Amino acid sequence: MSTGNPCTLRRTGRPLGPCIQRSLVRTRFRNLPQNHAPTPLAEHTATSSSRGTMASHHMNEQPNDVAVRQATIFDLDLLAPLFDAYRQFYRKPSDPGLARRFLLERFQHNQSIVFLAVRQDGSAVGFTQLFPSFSSASAARILILNDLFVRPEARRKKVGSLLLAAAARFGQEIGAVRLTLSTEVTNETAQALYETAGWTRQEDFCVYNLALDHRKPPR
């Protein structure tokens, strides 16, 4: 999740009513498919990085040894280092134990959907994590694309595009009406990638956050 000023984007299949995005979703979706594995998209293979750090998407190089699949709890050893690197990009200290625990809890409670970009040799080079939510105005399910990260050595190869495409297809298959994300306003490279992939910038809502201190009640 971005720690700077966010720019909010959405991807929809048809016009929808407004929805205020939440940064963290705790809703359980017990009926979401757990082993959904999208067919790898040969033409979608990433460019980039984390929900904020996208490398240039104008490169034509195709990583034909990379495929995207839905991750499971058995992929923690592959996912945890990627998630730790993602958090470091957002200026958090490295904490592999925390990264593993956070992901384990999401899998155990069925609170997120993760797609993993994997090379033929079994190494993981990127991931995206979706949090389920709802739009009250649309009275329908939506997904928050909270995290997107690709290792530096795998950027400029359209891996990020492949992960975005897998997330969009998953949303369509479960009947979600929209995917939404936020990225730092200074990350113009990431914004260009998202907009090329069909995402549109939200211009009609302001996004607010309230930091909670558990040692004292909110005002």
Buried (B, 14 or more C-beta within 10 A) or exposed (E): BBEBEBBBBBBBEEEBEEBEBBEEBEEEBEEBEEEBBBEBBEEBBBBBBBBBBBBEBEEEEBBEEBBBBBBBEEBBEBBBBBBBBBBBEBEEEEEEEBBBEBBBEBBEEBBBBBBBBBBEEEEBBBBBBBBBBBBEEBEBBBBBBBBBBBBEEBBBBBBBBBBBBBBBBBBEEBEBBBBBBBBBEEBEBBBBBBEEBBBEEBEEEEBEEEEEEEEEEEE
